[in-house]
Amino acid sequence: MNTQFLEFWGQFLINVAQGQKQLDEMSTWMKRGYADADDLAALFRRCYGLNAPNTGSAQDPQAWQKAVDEFQKTFTQFAAQWGWVPQVAHQETLDKCAALEKQVAEQQATIRQLRDLLAQKGLGYSELLQHMQGSLKDQSDQFQALMETVRSAFSDKP
């Protein structure tokens, strides 16, 4: 982990101990793109050794963006160590879950329709099972007859 991130995070956690309000401010600050001139942005600039983002220097926006990118990368790694999931990933998972639930519901409806169709045609489970058992018995009888024929063809009897 980079030292600027740890310094920022350490200072932030100390400040959070003084009030829950700052946690809400950090969330809003991150959603707004780290831009405003509030206390968090000042803390961020100080920890990352940056000037104010809009001083007119051509290098300042690049340095600011580089620091923001570094912060986001390190924050993601840090969050993963704590088991936190980004909101985007959480929403993607919720969307996948909803799509799968919809697919399951559609498949259950199809299965129900097919079962009803089988029942209407007299091909319910028990009838289907009896049909399969009958087919297996017929095949077994035919195989036994074939084996008897082969045995008699190769037997020693004239």
C-alpha positions in Angstrom: 0.0 0.0 0.0 1.2 3.5 -0.7 2.1 5.7 2.2 0.0 8.7 1.0 -3.1 6.5 1.0 -2.4 5.2 4.5 -1.7 8.7 5.8 -4.9 10.0 4.3 -6.9 7.0 5.5 -5.4 7.2 9.0 -6.2 10.9 9.3 -9.6 10.3 7.9 -10.4 7.6 10.5 -9.2 9.8 13.3 -11.6 12.5 12.0 -14.4 10.0 11.6 -14.1 9.1 15.3 -15.1 12.7 15.9 -18.4 12.4 14.0 -20.4 10.2 11.6 -21.0 13.3 9.5 -17.6 13.0 7.8 -18.3 9.5 6.5 -21.3 10.9 4.7 -19.2 13.8 3.4 -16.5 11.4 2.1 -19.1 9.4 0.2 -20.5 12.5 -1.3 -17.0 13.8 -2.0 -16.0 10.6 -3.8 -19.3 10.6 -5.9 -18.6 14.2 -7.0 -15.2 13.3 -8.3 -13.0 14.5 -5.4 -13.3 18.0 -6.6 -14.8 20.4 -4.1 -12.8 22.7 -1.9 -14.0 21.3 1.4 -12.0 19.8 4.3 -11.7 16.4 2.7 -10.3 17.8 -0.6 -7.8 19.9 1.5 -6.8 16.8 3.4 -6.4 14.9 0.2 -4.3 17.6 -1.4 -2.1 17.8 1.7 -1.5 14.0 2.0 -0.8 13.7 -1.8 1.3 16.9 -2.0 -1.0 18.6 -4.4 -1.9 22.2 -5.0 -5.6 23.2 -5.5 -6.9 21.4 -8.6 -7.8 24.6 -10.5 -4.7 26.8 -10.2 -4.3 27.1 -13.9 -1.1 25.1 -14.1 -1.1 22.5 -16.9 0.5 20.0 -14.6 -1.9 20.4 -11.7 -4.9 18.6 -13.4 -2.7 15.7 -14.5 -1.1 15.4 -11.0 -4.6 15.7 -9.4 -6.0 12.9 -11.7 -3.0 10.7 -11.1 -3.5 11.1 -7.3 -7.2 10.4 -7.7 -6.5 7.3 -9.8 -3.9 6.1 -7.2 -6.4 6.7 -4.4 -9.2 4.9 -6.1 -6.9 1.9 -6.9 -5.6 1.7 -3.4 -9.0 2.3 -1.9 -10.4 -0.6 -3.9 -7.6 -2.9 -2.7 -8.2 -1.7 0.9 -11.9 -2.2 0.6 -11.4 -5.8 -0.7 -9.3 -6.6 2.3 -12.2 -5.6 4.6 -14.6 -7.6 2.4 -16.3 -4.4 1.1 -17.9 -4.6 -2.3 -18.1 -1.5 -4.6 -21.7 -0.4 -5.2 -21.3 -1.0 -8.9 -20.3 -4.6 -8.4 -23.1 -5.0 -5.9 -25.7 -3.6 -8.3 -24.4 -5.9 -11.1 -24.8 -8.9 -8.8 -28.4 -7.8 -7.9 -29.2 -7.4 -11.6 -27.8 -10.9 -12.4 -29.8 -12.3 -9.5 -33.0 -10.7 -10.7 -32.4 -12.0 -14.3 -31.7 -15.5 -13.0 -34.9 -15.4 -10.8 -36.8 -14.3 -13.9 -35.3 -17.2 -15.9 -36.1 -19.7 -13.2 -39.7 -18.5 -13.0 -40.0 -18.8 -16.8 -38.5 -22.3 -16.7 -40.9 -23.4 -13.9 -43.8 -22.1 -15.9 -42.6 -24.1 -18.9 -42.2 -27.2 -16.8 -45.7 -26.8 -15.4 -47.1 -26.4 -18.9 -45.3 -29.5 -20.2 -46.5 -31.5 -17.2 -50.1 -30.4 -17.8 -49.8 -31.3 -21.5 -48.5 -34.8 -20.5 -51.3 -35.2 -18.1 -53.9 -34.2 -20.7 -52.5 -36.7 -23.2 -52.5 -39.5 -20.6 -48.7 -39.5 -20.5 -48.2 -38.5 -16.9 -45.3 -39.7 -14.8 -46.8 -43.1 -13.9 -47.8 -43.8 -17.5 -44.4 -42.7 -18.8 -42.7 -44.9 -16.2 -44.8 -47.9 -17.1 -44.1 -47.4 -20.8 -40.3 -47.3 -20.1 -40.5 -50.4 -17.9 -42.4 -52.2 -20.6 -39.9 -51.2 -23.2 -37.0 -52.4 -21.0 -38.8 -55.7 -20.4 -39.3 -56.2 -24.2 -35.7 -55.5 -24.9 -34.6 -57.9 -22.2 -36.8 -60.6 -23.5 -35.5 -60.0 -27.1 -31.9 -60.1 -25.8 -32.6 -63.4 -23.9 -34.1 -64.9 -27.1 -31.1 -63.8 -29.1 -28.7 -65.3 -26.6 -30.7 -68.6 -26.6 -30.5 -68.6 -30.4 -26.7 -68.0 -30.3 -26.3 -70.7 -27.6 -28.3 -73.2 -29.6 -26.3 -72.4 -32.7 -23.0 -73.1 -31.1 -24.1 -76.0 -28.9 -22.6 -79.5 -29.3 -26.0 -81.0 -30.1 -26.6 -82.0 -33.7 
